[in-house]
Amino acid sequence: MHTATIFIELGGIVLALGVLGALALRAGISPIPLYLLAGLAFGKGGILPLATSEDFVAVGAELGVVLLLLTLGLEYNADELVASLRGNARGGLVDLVLNAAPGAVVALLLGWGPVAAVAMAGVTYATSSGITAKVLSDLGWIGNRETPVVLSLLVFEDLTMAMYLPILTAILAGVSLAGGAVTVAIALGAVSVVLVAALRFGRFIEAFVASPNSEVLLLKVVGLALAVAGVAQQLQVSAAVGAFLVGIALSGELAHEARALLMPLRDLFAAVFFVFFGLQTDPGSILPMAGIAAALAVVSMVTKLATGAYAARRAGVARAGQARAGIALIPRGEFNIVIAGLAVAAGAHPDLGPLAAGYVLILAAFGPLAARLVQPLITLVARRA
């Protein structure tokens, strides 16, 4: 009976996503906001809360993020990533300062204290790699000149988070400075090992993965990505970074073939990811903090637009590309909620969770919608220029 209930719930969710996706296609908009609303409807405080399948959906959501970043990594190679990171290090620092500051300032103004300020800085800083990857793919921006800039900023953010998360957890737990430094050192070492493996041993990885049989190729690529993502997560590094680096370790015809095989699987679990994000949010808890969340979201839109424009301009990208880069960086997602959850669980402040949830929900829904709506205007301006 338990298994039957899970099948019924999952079938209802996937079928509802199919209907919502069809409506989005007909309306010419991104389906992401509709998927998020579906998550709210099926979550705590929603119209039809799930009874038994939430744990399965949670695992599916993690798979969605891993597959989104894996397929994104398959579009580029290791040399391009390193060159882009070197060229956009200054843009990454600008991103850190402009987008971490609003959250920290709001927490201090509300009187929540320095610990909550450190947590809110992380909430407003990090762009959602999963949502941004979906936006770039849906709108056909993957091949644009500004896309490597956006990707380098996302990787810079994830590498920054590899240092930030151990520091945050140490502060929340009251760990000594020495203990926190050891955790950060482990995280940085893990990132370095994965990067070196991708750069120096990419051809050996390709030789291991390559197969004339599509089924074997799919199993090898997904298995390797999940294993690396799991190890990265265990070492306090984002699982998304691990999957992304597996993608860039593969190149040429092998990467194109693997991406074609992964696309249907990616789209299914990516939709589950967006639903799960909505499941985590109780609509009733957001309303009291809605005004502050909306104001903070507007400020963050401006700072991300400025970040994208600055980094893209330094890379010699035209104005239309600068605007697209900024818009692609607007969405926030699962990572921001995780940071808020850690802070709330540690007793930082009870209102921090609802504020973060409202803030993230606004930007997770508005980012893809803004990209879809603004694209024709950007194209028109570019043609006139």
C-alpha positions in Angstrom: 0.0 0.0 0.0 2.9 2.4 0.8 4.5 1.8 -2.6 1.1 2.3 -4.3 0.7 5.6 -2.6 4.2 6.7 -3.6 3.5 5.8 -7.3 0.2 7.7 -7.2 1.7 10.8 -5.7 4.7 10.7 -8.1 2.5 10.1 -11.1 0.3 13.0 -10.1 3.3 15.3 -9.7 4.9 14.4 -13.0 1.6 14.5 -14.9 0.9 17.9 -13.4 4.4 19.1 -14.4 3.7 17.9 -18.0 0.4 19.9 -18.1 2.1 23.0 -16.7 5.0 22.6 -19.1 2.6 22.5 -22.0 0.8 25.6 -20.8 4.2 27.4 -20.4 5.1 26.4 -24.0 1.8 27.7 -25.3 2.2 31.0 -23.4 5.8 31.3 -24.5 7.2 31.6 -21.0 9.6 29.6 -18.9 7.9 26.7 -17.0 10.1 27.2 -13.9 7.7 29.6 -12.1 4.8 27.2 -12.7 6.9 24.3 -11.3 7.6 26.4 -8.2 3.9 27.1 -7.7 3.2 23.4 -8.1 5.7 22.7 -5.3 3.9 25.2 -3.1 0.6 23.5 -3.8 2.0 20.1 -2.9 4.1 21.3 0.1 3.5 22.1 3.8 0.5 24.4 4.1 -0.4 23.9 0.5 -3.6 22.7 -1.1 -2.7 19.0 -1.4 0.4 18.2 0.8 2.3 15.0 -0.1 1.9 12.2 2.4 4.7 9.7 1.6 6.8 10.6 -1.4 8.6 13.7 -0.2 11.9 11.8 0.6 11.9 10.4 -2.9 11.3 13.8 -4.4 14.2 15.2 -2.3 16.6 12.7 -3.8 15.2 13.4 -7.3 15.8 17.1 -6.8 19.4 16.5 -5.9 19.8 14.4 -9.0 18.2 17.3 -11.0 20.9 19.7 -9.9 23.7 17.3 -10.6 22.4 16.5 -14.1 21.8 20.2 -14.9 25.4 21.1 -14.0 26.8 18.0 -15.7 25.2 18.8 -19.0 26.3 22.4 -18.7 29.9 21.3 -18.1 29.7 19.2 -21.2 29.5 22.4 -23.3 33.0 23.5 -22.3 36.4 22.1 -21.7 38.9 22.5 -18.8 41.2 25.0 -20.6 38.2 27.3 -21.3 37.2 27.1 -17.7 40.6 28.0 -16.3 41.1 30.9 -18.8 37.6 32.2 -17.9 38.2 32.0 -14.2 41.5 33.8 -14.5 40.0 36.5 -16.6 37.0 37.0 -14.4 38.5 36.8 -10.9 37.9 40.5 -10.4 34.3 40.1 -11.5 34.0 37.3 -8.9 35.2 39.6 -6.2 32.8 42.3 -7.3 30.0 39.7 -7.2 31.0 38.8 -3.6 31.0 42.3 -2.3 27.9 43.6 -4.1 25.7 40.6 -3.4 26.7 39.5 0.1 26.4 43.0 1.5 22.6 43.5 1.2 21.8 40.4 3.3 24.3 41.2 6.0 23.1 44.8 6.2 19.4 43.8 6.5 20.2 41.3 9.3 22.1 44.0 11.2 19.4 46.6 10.7 16.8 44.2 12.0 18.9 43.6 15.1 19.5 39.9 14.4 23.2 40.0 15.3 26.5 39.2 13.5 25.9 35.4 13.2 22.6 35.9 11.4 24.3 38.6 9.3 26.9 36.1 8.1 24.2 33.7 7.2 22.1 36.3 5.3 25.2 37.3 3.4 25.3 33.8 2.0 21.6 33.8 1.3 21.8 36.9 -0.9 25.2 36.2 -2.5 24.9 32.9 -4.3 23.1 32.5 -7.7 21.2 29.2 -8.2 23.4 27.2 -10.6 20.5 24.9 -11.4 18.0 27.6 -12.4 20.5 29.6 -14.3 21.6 26.5 -16.2 18.0 25.8 -17.1 17.5 29.4 -18.3 20.6 29.4 -20.4 19.4 26.1 -22.1 15.8 27.1 -22.5 16.5 30.5 -24.1 19.3 29.2 -26.3 22.0 31.3 -24.6 24.5 28.5 -24.3 26.5 29.6 -27.3 26.5 33.3 -26.5 29.7 35.2 -25.8 28.6 36.1 -22.3 27.8 32.6 -21.2 31.5 31.6 -20.3 31.5 34.8 -18.2 28.3 33.7 -16.4 29.7 30.2 -15.9 33.0 31.4 -14.5 31.1 33.6 -12.0 28.9 30.6 -11.0 32.1 28.5 -10.5 33.7 31.3 -8.5 30.6 31.5 -6.3 30.7 27.7 -5.7 34.4 27.8 -4.9 33.7 30.7 -2.5 30.9 28.7 -1.0 33.4 25.8 -0.4 35.2 28.2 2.0 32.1 29.9 3.3 30.1 26.9 4.4 32.7 25.5 6.7 33.2 29.0 8.2 29.4 29.4 8.7 28.9 26.0 10.3 31.9 26.7 12.6 30.4 30.0 13.6 27.0 28.5 14.2 28.4 25.7 16.2 30.8 27.9 18.2 33.9 26.0 16.9 37.3 27.4 17.6 39.2 29.3 14.9 41.7 26.5 14.5 38.9 23.9 13.9 37.2 26.1 11.3 40.6 26.6 9.5 41.1 22.9 9.2 37.6 22.4 7.7 38.3 25.2 5.1 41.7 23.7 4.2 40.0 20.3 3.6 37.4 21.9 1.3 40.0 23.8 -0.7 42.1 20.7 -1.1 39.2 18.8 -2.4 38.4 21.5 -5.0 42.1 21.5 -6.1 42.2 17.7 -6.5 39.1 17.7 -8.7 40.3 20.6 -10.8 43.8 19.0 -11.4 42.1 15.7 -12.3 39.9 17.4 -14.9 42.8 19.4 -16.4 45.6 16.9 -16.4 43.8 13.5 -16.7 40.8 14.4 -18.8 42.0 12.2 -21.7 42.2 9.2 -19.4 38.7 9.9 -18.0 37.4 10.1 -21.6 39.1 6.8 -22.5 37.4 5.2 -19.5 33.9 6.6 -20.2 33.9 6.1 -24.0 31.8 3.3 -25.4 30.2 2.6 -28.8 27.0 1.5 -26.9 24.8 4.4 -25.9 23.4 2.5 -22.9 26.9 1.8 -21.5 28.0 5.4 -22.2 25.0 6.8 -20.3 25.6 4.6 -17.3 29.3 5.4 -17.1 28.8 9.2 -17.4 25.9 9.4 -14.9 27.7 7.0 -12.5 30.9 9.0 -12.6 29.1 12.3 -12.1 27.2 11.0 -9.1 30.3 9.5 -7.5 32.3 12.7 -7.9 29.4 14.8 -6.8 29.0 12.6 -3.7 32.7 12.8 -2.8 32.6 16.6 -3.3 29.6 17.0 -1.1 31.2 14.8 1.6 34.3 17.1 1.6 32.1 20.2 2.1 32.3 21.2 -1.6 29.1 21.7 -3.6 28.0 18.6 -5.4 27.1 20.8 -8.3 30.8 21.8 -8.7 31.8 18.1 -8.8 29.3 17.3 -11.5 30.2 20.4 -13.5 33.9 19.4 -13.4 33.1 15.9 -14.6 31.3 17.6 -17.6 34.3 19.7 -18.5 36.7 16.8 -18.3 34.9 15.3 -21.3 35.2 17.0 -24.7 34.7 16.6 -28.4 32.3 14.1 -30.0 32.1 12.1 -26.7 30.7 15.2 -24.9 28.1 15.9 -27.6 26.9 12.3 -27.6 26.7 12.2 -23.8 24.8 15.4 -23.7 22.2 14.2 -26.2 21.7 11.0 -24.1 21.3 13.0 -20.9 18.9 15.6 -22.0 15.6 13.8 -21.4 16.8 12.5 -18.0 18.0 16.0 -17.1 14.7 17.6 -18.0 12.7 15.2 -15.9 14.8 15.5 -12.7 15.3 19.3 -13.2 11.5 19.7 -13.0 11.4 17.6 -9.9 14.1 19.9 -8.4 12.0 23.0 -8.9 9.0 21.2 -7.3 11.0 20.2 -4.3 12.1 23.8 -3.8 8.5 24.8 -3.6 7.7 21.9 -1.2 10.2 23.3 1.3 8.3 26.5 1.6 5.2 27.1 3.8 3.2 30.0 2.2 1.8 31.0 5.5 5.2 31.7 7.1 6.3 34.0 4.2 3.5 36.6 4.4 4.8 38.5 7.6 8.2 39.0 6.0 6.9 39.6 2.4 7.6 43.3 2.3 11.2 43.0 3.5 11.8 40.0 1.2 10.5 42.0 -1.8 12.6 45.0 -1.1 15.7 42.8 -0.6 14.9 41.0 -3.8 14.8 44.3 -5.8 18.2 45.4 -4.4 19.6 42.0 -5.3 18.3 42.2 -8.8 20.1 45.5 -9.2 23.4 44.2 -7.8 23.4 41.1 -9.9 22.6 43.1 -13.0 25.6 45.3 -12.2 27.8 42.3 -11.5 26.9 40.6 -14.8 27.3 43.9 -16.8 30.7 44.6 -15.2 32.1 41.1 -15.7 30.8 40.8 -19.3 32.1 44.3 -20.2 35.6 43.3 -19.0 35.4 40.3 -21.3 34.6 42.6 -24.3 30.9 41.5 -24.5 28.5 44.0 -26.1 25.7 45.7 -24.2 23.0 43.1 -25.1 25.3 40.4 -23.8 26.0 42.4 -20.6 22.3 42.6 -19.9 21.8 38.9 -20.5 24.7 38.1 -18.2 23.1 40.1 -15.4 19.7 38.6 -15.9 21.0 35.1 -15.9 22.6 35.7 -12.5 19.4 36.9 -10.8 17.8 33.5 -9.7 18.4 32.2 -6.2 17.6 28.6 -5.3 18.3 25.6 -3.2 21.7 26.6 -1.9 20.3 29.8 -0.4 17.6 27.9 1.4 20.1 25.4 2.8 22.2 28.2 4.2 19.1 29.7 5.9 18.1 26.3 7.2 21.5 25.8 8.8 21.2 29.2 10.5 17.6 28.6 11.8 18.5 25.1 13.1 21.3 26.6 15.0 19.0 29.3 16.5 20.3 32.3 14.7 16.9 33.9 14.4 13.4 32.5 13.9 12.4 35.0 11.2 15.5 34.3 9.1 13.9 31.2 7.5 10.7 32.9 6.3 12.6 36.0 5.0 15.0 33.8 3.1 12.2 31.6 1.7 10.2 34.6 0.5 13.3 36.3 -1.0 14.4 33.1 -2.8 10.9 32.3 -4.1 10.6 35.8 -5.6 13.9 35.6 -7.4 13.6 31.9 -8.4 10.3 32.8 -10.1 11.1 36.2 -11.4 14.6 35.5 -12.7 13.5 33.0 -15.5 10.4 35.1 -16.2 12.4 38.3 -16.6 14.9 36.5 -18.9 12.1 35.3 -21.1 10.3 38.7 -21.2 13.4 40.9 -21.6 15.0 38.8 -24.4 13.0 40.4 -27.3 13.8 43.9 -26.0 17.5 43.0 -25.7 17.5 41.6 -29.3 15.8 44.7 -30.6 18.3 47.1 -28.9 21.2 45.0 -30.2 20.0 45.1 -33.8 19.6 48.9 -33.7 23.0 49.3 -32.1 
